[in-house]
Amino acid sequence: MAKAQYTEDNIRSLDWKEHIRMRPGMYIGKLGDGSSPDDGIYILLKEVIDNCIDEFVMGAGKTIEIRIKDNEVRVRDYGRGIPLGKVVDVVSKMNTGGKYDTRAFKKSVGLNGVGTKAVNALSSNFRVESVRDNQIKVAEFELGELISDPAVEDSSKRKGTKVSFVPDPGIFKNYRYRPEYVVKMLKNYVYLNPGLTIDFNGEKFQSTNGLKDLLEDDMPAEQMLYPIIHLKGNDIEIALTHSRTQYSEEYHSFVNGQHTTQGGTHQAAFREGIVKTVREYFGRNYDASDIRKSIVGAISIKVMEPVFESQTKTKLGSTEMGGGLPTVRTYINDFIKTQLDNYLHKNPEVAEKIQKKIVQAEKERKELSGIRKLARERAKKASLHNKKLRDCRVHLGDSKNDRSLETTLFITEGDSASGSITKSRDVNTQAVFSLKGKPLNSYGLTKKIVYENEEFNLLQAALNIEESLEDLRYNNIVIATDADVDGMHIRLLLITFFLQFFPELIKEGHLYILQTPLFRVRNKKETIYCYSEQERIDAIEKLKPKPEITRFKGLGEISPDEFQHFIGEDIRLDPVMLDKAMSIEELLSFYMGKNTPNRQEFIINNLKVELDKVEE
């Protein structure tokens, strides 16, 4: 066989928009359809908002208006406006922007001059208008191509910048913006920027107390062991408390206003600083895990020229604060040592509650240690030949792999369903964990059960979340069960397990339900998979006169060849979300507690609808 020639003809230089459209993952992480909070459509929105935030930080414009309707996004700020002669360049020339001039933007979020260019290239329509000095400049693009560039005109509008865009449906398949994810993102912006108002579709978001407000919104007051400790300094703000009910630690971390969902050097230093300070305050060498158990904390720092481990900036890699300051670790440790120690001396009643919590955690850990050891040995043996887990090659922690955000663990029931998924999955990013029948109802049980129950222990080991969420191996955890009564019960039991022991998995948007088709409608030319009765009616109408209609009763019936349609790029996922109005305890006792008239009524009203669907 002749070797392929490698000559000058093989070397290709792509222009800026071609490269972004060919390799979108390098710029915005994964694509997705909007069912996950880190899907590309939210990154596009974030990139535009980041520029408005930078204006606010520089003291220009206190309000940002955002409208999302029919997948068209409009973002308007009242900042200084892009310099009129540079409007086209700023949104269409790589490495062009004001962030390179540190006199204009000191500790900015968008530092690589890529943000709005990526939005432009990945939008079917993109329009920017800038108003300053009573003049307006407008430019319009399609797929990154300039289609309208009128001259500067006089204007009486308020100064600032307005960007409108529609994500390209050719790249983002069947997408829609979920308001819950947008609201969560906007709330983080206002927590980090007290004094800023964000108006989203007519609803206004503001914060007075920064990270303190974040924790208060995150957790009902009755679940807090003591009032939130809120400490602020130059370039740093922290807030923390212990939860009365939560087993694991939970952190919200930010750098220059960027939500670092995968942590990084600042989050590690925050955890370390708390442990050191508490040990020194009490003069006891308490175990770090006992000190941190049930902590819910938030940290925000500002760094000169931060280095992130990926373009989507979810993990801080910087070790330096910049501007002549010590390292990130030293800076955070010194701040916590001084400020938290002062706080504990001034509030001995809080210190006493923390100490009691540590002693209780130590007691529980020692009681668990024997059983934990046995469980680990079992898990070690099982992981060598773990029949339950068919792993994938890439994992969430692989920061150098731009597909790490696609990593998915499917939790299936029974051999036939897991067999179909295993044969049709993408072995690079999709793993399968198969259950034997119904898992245990863990409602009201202690953490001991996670180690005693082999299935739960192996699931915890597969996810690698025993100590904290930082080492989670898969970005998406997908419950893939049949759409019948048994499948729904398994779903509920699994959600109970996660709510009871790892609620932050759900809070951070990692848990989903896989939607699978109820019907297949086909003729000799075309096959349509239908996820609802309405889709079935539409498909019959489209493929008439007499299409063949198949009703899928369970996942095991679907052949591996067909299954790849449902877990590939057209995958449909329903995120499992927490209702802010109901605490986790209320939620669990309602669904999994003793039968109450309220619950019976709820099940009769809701499950009947689902059963009708199943029986059709």
N, C-alpha and C positions, 0 to 999 in steps of 0.2 A: 504494500500500500504506500503510495507516494506521500511524503510529508507535506502539510500545508505550508505555503510560502509565507514568511513574515517579513513584509517590506514596508516602505513608507506609506503604501496605499492602505495598510491596515491601521495606521494611526489616524484617529478621527477626533476632531475638536468640536464639541457640542457648544452651541450658544447657550446662554444662561437659562432660558426657559425650557429648551429641549432637555437639558440635564435634569432640571427639577422634575419635569414631567416623566422622564424615563426612570429616575431614581427617587420618587417622592419620599420613600422611607428614610432617606438620609437627612431630609429636611423637617419632616413632620411626624416621624415615627410610623405607626401603622395607619392604614387607611380606615377600614371599618365603616359601619353604617350609622353610627351615632348611638349604638346601644351601650357603648363603653365610654367612661369619662375621658379616656386618653385617645379616643379616636381622632383621626386627622381633622375632621370638621371643627372640633373644639380648639385644636391647635391653631387653625387658621384664624378663628375668632380671637384667641389669646394673643397672637402675634400683632393684630391690629390694636387691641386694647393696650398692650404693653407700651406702645408709642404714646398713647393718651396718658397713661400713668406717668411716664417719664416727663411729660409736660407738667402734670400736677406737682410732681416732686420738685421740679424747677420753679414752682410758684406761679404757674400759668394755667388757669382754668380749673374751677372746683367741681364742675359737673361733666359727666360723660353720659350721653344718651345712646341707648342701644335698642334697635328694633329688629326682630326676626319674624318674618311673615312669609309663608310659602317658600321657605328655604332661601329667601333673599335676606342678607344681613346688612344692616346700616349702623355705622358707628360714628358718632359726632362728638368731638371735643371742642373746648373753648380755649385752647392753648394759643401758642404764638402763630400757628399756621406754618406749613412747610414753606421755606423761601420760594417765591413764585417761579424764579428761573430754574429751580431744581426739582419741580414737582414730578416731571416725567422720569428723570434720572433716579430719584429716591425710590420709586416703586418698580423700576425696571433695569437698573444697572447694578450688578453685584458689587458688594463691598463699597457701596456709596451710602453715606448717611452722616448725620450729625454726631453719632455716638463715638466716632473716632476722635472727635475733638473734646478732650476731657475738660476743657474750660466750659463747654456748653452742657455737658452731661457727666456728672461726677461718678455716681454709683448707679448706673443705668441697668435696666433689665435686658434690653435688646442690644447686644454688643457686637454681633457679627455681621450686621448689614445685610442679612438674608431675609428676615421676617416677612415684610410686605411684598418682597419679590416672589417668595414662595406662594403667598396668597394670590397674587396676580397670576402667576403661571398656572396655578391649579384651579382657577375660576373660569367658568364659561363667560362670565361678564364681570368686569372690575372697573369701578369708577372712583376717581379721587378728585376732591375739590379742596382748595386751600384759599382762605380769606385772610389777608393782612393788609394794613395800610389802605383800607377802603378799596381794595382791588381783589378780584377773584381769578383763579386759574383752575381750569377743569381739564382732566384727561380721561379718556375711556379706552379700555382694552378688552380683547376677547382672547382667552387662552394665552395671555401674556403678550399678544400682538397689539400694538397701538393702532386704534381705528379712528380716534377723534382727538385732535390736539388744537382746539381753537386758541386764539390770542387772549392775552390778559384783558379783562374788562373791569370797569368801575363797579363797585358793589356797596350796598348799604348794610349787608349782612354782618353779624358779629364775627369777630376774627376766630380762627380755629381751622380744624381739618375735618372733613367728612369723607369716610370711605364706605362704598357700597360694593358688595360682591355676592355672587351666587356660585358655591362650590360646583365644580364640573361633574355632572352626573356620569360622565364617561369614566371618571376615576373613582368617585365615591358612589358605589352602587346602592340603589334603594335607600338613600340616607334620609334621616330626619333629625333635627335638633330636639333633644329632650330638655324641656325647661328646667327639670330638677338639676341636671348637670350644669347648665348655664348659671343657674342661681347659686349653686355651691361655689363655682369659680368666681362669680361677682362678689359674693360675701367675703371670700378670702382677700380680694382686692381692697374692700373697704376696711376690713380688720387691720390691714397693713398700712392703710393710709387714712387715719382719722382726719375728718374734715372734708373728705371726698364724698360726693353724692353720685351714685350710679342709678340712672333711670332706665329700667328694662321693661319695655312694653307697657309703660305707665306705672310700674311698681318701683318705689324708691328704696335704695339700700344705703345705709350710713352706719358708721360706728364711732363711738366716743372713746371707748376704753381699749381699743386694739385687741391684742391676743386674749385679754380677759373676756371680751365679748365672744370670741371664738369658742373658748372652752364652755362658757355659759350656754351658748347655743347648742353645743355638742352634747351636753350632759345635764339632766335635771338636777336642781340644787340638792334634792333629798338623797341623790346618789353620791354626792361629794362628801368625803370624810371630814374635810375642813374647808373654809372659804379659800378661793383661789389665791395663790401667792403670785403677785404680779410685779415684776421688777424691770426697770428700764434704765438704759445707759446710752452713751454715745455709740451709735451703730449696732446696738443690741437690745433686744426685748425678749423676756421669757415669761411664761405663765405656767403654773403647774398645780395639781392637786392629786390626791389618791382617790380612786373609786371605791365605794363600799362593796360593790358587787362584781366588778370585772376582774377576771383572772390575770389577763395579760397586760403588758405595758402598751401605751399608744402615744404616738408623737405626731405632731404637725410641724413641719420645718420649712423655712423659707430663706431664700437668699436674694437680696435686692428685689424683693417683692415676688420672686419666682417660687412657686410651690414645688419643693423638692420631694416628690412622693416617694423616691427611693433613698431618701436620707443623704448620707455623705459625711464628710469630715466634721461639719458643724454639729450634726445630730449625734455622732459618736462622742464628740467632746462634751455635749450637753449631758448625755447619759453618764459619762465618766465624772463630770464635775459634780453632779448631784451625789453620786456615791461617795466621792472623796470628802465633800463638805459634811455630809451626814455622819460619816465615820468619825471625822475629826470633832464634830460638835458633841457626839455622845461618848467619844473616847473608846469606842468599841469597833472591832474589826468585823462588822457584820458582813455577811455574804452579799455580793452585789445584786444577785437575783432577788434576795429578800427585800432589799431597799427599794428596788425598782418595781417589784410586783404591784400591779394595779395602778401604776402611775399613769396619769393622762397629762401630757405636757405639750407646750408649743414654744418654738424658738424662731426668732427672725433676726438675721444679721445683714449688715451691708458691707460689701467687700469691694475693693478697687480691682477691676478687671478679673472677675471670677472665672475659674476654669471648670466647666461642667464635663461630665463623662459622656454626654451625648448631645446632639443638636437640640433635642427637645428639653434639655436642661432639667432632668428629673433627679439627678444625683450630683452633688458638689464634689469636685475632685481637688479644688484648691487647698493648699495648706497655708497660704499667706493671706493676711488681711490687706496688705498694701498700705501705702501712705506712711511708711515708717513705723507701723504698729507691729507687735509680735505676731507669731503664727496664730492661725484660727484656733487651734487647740489651746494654746497658752492664754489667748485673749478671753476665750469663753470660760476656761477653768478659773482664771483670776477673778473674772466678774462674778461668777457663781460663788466662789469661795468667800468673797467679801460681802456681797449683797444677801445671799441666802443665809449665811452665818449670822449677819446682823438681824435679819428678819426672825430667825429662830430664837435669838436671844431676847428680842422684843416681844415675841409671841410664844411664851413657854407652853401655853395650852395646845397650840398647834404642834409644837415639838413633841409633846407627850402623846398626842394622837398618832403621830408618825412612828414614834418608838413602839407603841402598842401594835400597830399594823405590821411593823418589821418582825416583832417577836412572834406574832400570829403566823406570818408567812414562813418564818423559820421552823415553827412547830409543824406546819402543814408539809413543808418540804422534807423534814426528817421522817414524818409518817409515810410519805410517798417514796422515800429514797430506795427502800428494798424492792418495792413493786416496780419502780421506774427502772431499776437495774435489770430486773428480770425481763421487763418489756423491751428494753434496749437490746438485750442479748437476743431476744426473740426476733426483734425487727432486723438486727444485723444478719441473723441466719436467713430470715425471710428475704432480705434485700439481695442476698446472693442468688436466691432462686425465688424471687417474689412473683408468685403466680397471679397476684392481684394487679400488679402494675406493669403495663407495657410502656416503658419510658420513651421520651423523645430525645433528640441530640442537643437541641438548644434549650437553655433555661433562662429565666428572668434575670438572673444575676450577670449574664454574659454581656457586659456593657459594650464590648467590641462588636457584637453581632447585631446588625440593625433589624433582625427579626425577633429579638428577645421579647418585644411587647406582644407578639402574636402567640406566645407560648400558652397552650391550653391543656388542661387536664379534664377529660370527660369522665364523669362518674356514672357507670352504667349498672343495670341489674341483669343478672342471668348471663349464661354463656353465649346464647345466640346473638343478643344485642351487642355484647362487647366484641364478639367475633366479627360482626359486620363492620363496626367502627374501626377495629384494629386493622382489618384488611384494606379499608378505604381511606385511612387517615394520611396526613402528611407526616412522615416519620421524623422530620426535622423539628417540627414545632407542636405536634399534637400527641399527647400521651393518654392512655386509657387505664382507669382503675375500676375493676369489676367487683360488685358486691354479690354476696350469696344471699339472695332473698332480702327480707326487710331488716334494716339496721335496728339496733336497740333504741328505745325511746329514752333519751338522756335527760329529759326534763326533771329538774329538781335534784339531779345526781351531782356528786362532787367530781373534781378533776381526776380522782382516783380511777374512775370508770374508763377514762381515756387510755389508761395504761393497762387496765385489766381486760378490756374488750379488744381482742386481737384486731378486728376490722378497723376500729377507730384509731388504734395505735399505729397500724400500718398506713392509714390515711394521713395521720399527723406526720408520720415519718416521710411519706411521699411528698407532702407539701413543704416539709422542713420548717414548720412554724412553732415548734415546741417552745423555743426561747422568745422569739419575737417575729414580727412580720417582715423584718428587714431581709431575712434570708429566703423569703417565699420563692419557690422554684418555678411557679407558673403564674402568668399575669391574669389568666381567665380560668375560673373553676366552673365547669359547666355540668349541671345535673341533667343527665340524659335518660329519662324514664318514659315508659309508655304513657299515653294520654288517657289511661283508664283509672278506675278507683284505686287499684293497688299502686299504680305508678304515682298517683297524687299523694298517697299516704307515704310512700318512700321519700318523695320530694319533701314533704312536711317534716319527716323524721331527720333528714339530712340538714334542712334549714335550722331545725331545733338544735342539732349538734353544734353548728357553726355559731348560732346566736348565743348559746349557753357558754361556749368555751373560747370562741375566736370571733367576737362580734365585729372587730375592726376590719376583718376580711370583707364583711358586708358593707360597713361604713365607707370603706375605701373603694367600693365598686368592683370587687373581684368575682362576685358570685352571680351566676346566670342559670336560667332554665333554657334548655335547647328546645326550640320549636321544631316539631317534625310534621310532615304533611299527613293529613287525614285521608286524602284521596289522590289517585293518579288518574288523569283523564287523557286519553291519547287516540290518535288515528294513525294512519300509515305514515304521515309526514311529520307529525309533531307530538311531543309529550308535555303536558303541563301538570305540575305538582300543586295541589291545593291545600292551603292551611286552614280554610274555613269554609262554611257552607256557601257563603257568597262567592268565594273564589271558584268553588265547584260549579255553581250556576253560570258564572261568567265563562269558564272554560268549556262547558257543554255548548254554550251559545257560540263560542268562537270556533269550535271544532265540529259543528254539526255537519251532516245530518245525524249520524249514529256513532259517536265515539265510544270506545271501550272505557268503562269506569271501574276502577279497583278501589276498594276500601281497605286501608291499612289498619290492622287491629293492634299490631305491636311492632316495636323496632326490629325484633328478630325476623319479621317477615320480609323486611326490606333487604334486597341483595346488596353486597358490598359495592357493586358497580353503580347502583342507584344511590347508595348512601353518600358517595363522594359529592353529589350535588347539594346535600344538606349540611355538610360540614366544610365545604370549600368556600369559595369567595361569595357565594350566595347564602351563607349561613345566617339563620335568623335566631337571635338570642333575646330573651326577656331578662333584663337585669332585676335582681332581687334587691329591693330598696327598703330602707327603714322609714317608717312614718314618724316625723318629728313629734306628732301629737301624742304618740304612745310610747312609753318606755319599753325597753327590752323585756323587763320583768312582766309588765302588763300584757305584752304581746304573747310571751310564752305561756302565761297562766291562762290567757283567753283560749289559745289554740290547743295547748297540751295539758292543761290542768283538768280538774274534775269537771264532768259534764254539767254545765250551767244552762239554764233556760235560754240565756242570750246566745250562747254558742250553738245550741241545738237549732235555734231559729236561724242563725247565720248560715250554718251548714245546709239546712233544708233549702234556704233561699238561694245560696250560691252554688252548692254542689249539684243541685238539680239542673241548673243551666248547663254545667259541664257534662253531666251524664246524658242530657238530651243530645248534646253535640256528639258524644261518643257513640250513642245508639243510632244516630241517623245513618 
